């Protein structure tokens, strides 16, 4: 599956809104891919922001680019 690899307008997305608030539960997505995933998870629940050190870890692990591997409208 093709990977987005955008390096602009990046946002941290928590994969499981009921999961832990840490880098292991997060991925770096561009604005378009993040919007496409906005309805994933538990409706009505907004996860807390990651602490700064966890945000930095997510960015480093992603190599500073979008990690989305979905095909379709978000690409």
Contact map, one row per residue, 1 for C-alpha under 8 A:
111000000000000000000000000000000000000000000000000000000000000000001110000
111100000000000000000000000000000000000000000000000000000000000000001110000
111110000000000000000000000000000000000000000000000000000000000001111100000
011111000000000000000000000000000000000000000000000000000000000001111000001
001111100000000000000000000000000000000000000000000000000000000011110000000
000111110100000000000000000001000000000000000000000000000000000011000000000
000011111100000000000000000001000000000000000000000000000000000111000000000
000001111100000000000000000001000000000000000000000000000000000010000000000
000000111110000000000000000001100000000000000000000000000000000000000000000
000001111111000000000000000111100000000000000000000000000000000011000000000
000000001111100000000000000111100100000000000000000000000000000000000000000
000000000111110000000000011110000000000000000000000000100100000000000000000
000000000011111000000000011110000100000000000000000000000000000000000000000
000000000001111110001000111000000000000000000010000000000000000000000000000
000000000000111110100000111000000000000110000000000000000000000000000000000
000000000000011111110000100000000000000010000000000000000000000000000000000
000000000000011111110000000000000000000011001110000000000000000000000000000
000000000000000111110000000000000000000011000010000000000000000000000000000
000000000000001111111000100000000000000000000000000000000000000000000000000
000000000000000111111100100000000000000000000000000000000000000000000000000
000000000000010000111110110000000000000000000011110000000000000000000000000
000000000000000000011111110000000000000000000000011001000000000000000000000
000000000000000000001111111000000000000000000000010001101100000000000000000
000000000000000000000111110000000000000000000000000000000000000000000000000
000000000000011100111111111000000000000000000000000000000000000000000000000
000000000001111000001111111100000000000000000000000000000100000000000000000
000000000001111000000010111110000000000000000000000000000100010000100000000
000000000111100000000000011111000000000000000000000000000110010111110000000
000000000111100000000000001111111100000000000000000000000000000011110000000
000001111110000000000000000111111100000000000000000000000000000011000000000
000000001110000000000000000011111110000000000000000000000000000000000000000
000000000000000000000000000011111111000000000000000000000000000000000000011
000000000000000000000000000011111111100000000000000000000000000000010000011
000000000010100000000000000011111111110000000000000000000000000000000000000
000000000000000000000000000000111111110000000000000000000000000000000000010
000000000000000000000000000000011111111000000000000000000000000000000000110
000000000000000000000000000000001111111100000000000000000000000000000000000
000000000000000000000000000000000111111100000000000000000000000000000000000
000000000000000000000000000000000001111111100000000000000000000000000000000
000000000000001000000000000000000000111111100000000000000000000000000000000
000000000000001111000000000000000000001111100000000000000000000000000000000
000000000000000011000000000000000000001111111000000000000000000000000000000
000000000000000000000000000000000000001111111000000000000000000000000000000
000000000000000000000000000000000000000001111100000000000000000000000000000
000000000000000010000000000000000000000001111110000000000000000000000000000
000000000000000010000000000000000000000000011111000000000000000000000000000
000000000000010011001000000000000000000000001111100000000000000000000000000
000000000000000000001000000000000000000000000111110000000000000000000000000
000000000000000000001000000000000000000000000011111000000000000000000000000
000000000000000000001110000000000000000000000001111101100000000000000000000
000000000000000000000100000000000000000000000000111111100000000000000000000
000000000000000000000000000000000000000000000000011111110000000000000000000
000000000000000000000000000000000000000000000000001111111000000000000000000
000000000000000000000110000000000000000000000000011111111100000000000000000
000000000001000000000010000000000000000000000000011111111110000000000000000
000000000000000000000000000000000000000000000000000111111111000000000000000
000000000000000000000010000000000000000000000000000011111111100000000000000
000000000001000000000010011100000000000000000000000001111111110000000000000
000000000000000000000000000100000000000000000000000000111111111110000000000
000000000000000000000000000000000000000000000000000000011111111100000000000
000000000000000000000000000000000000000000000000000000001111111100000000000
000000000000000000000000001100000000000000000000000000000111111111100000000
000000000000000000000000000000000000000000000000000000000011111110000000000
000000100000000000000000000100000000000000000000000000000011111111000000000
000011110100000000000000000111000000000000000000000000000010011111100000000
001111100100000000000000000111000000000000000000000000000000010111110000000
001110000000000000000000001110000000000000000000000000000000010011111000000
001110000000000000000000000110001000000000000000000000000000000001111100000
111100000000000000000000000000000000000000000000000000000000000000111110000
111000000000000000000000000000000000000000000000000000000000000000011111011
110000000000000000000000000000000000000000000000000000000000000000001111111
000000000000000000000000000000000000000000000000000000000000000000000111111
000000000000000000000000000000000001000000000000000000000000000000000011111
000000000000000000000000000000011011000000000000000000000000000000000111111
000100000000000000000000000000011000000000000000000000000000000000000111111
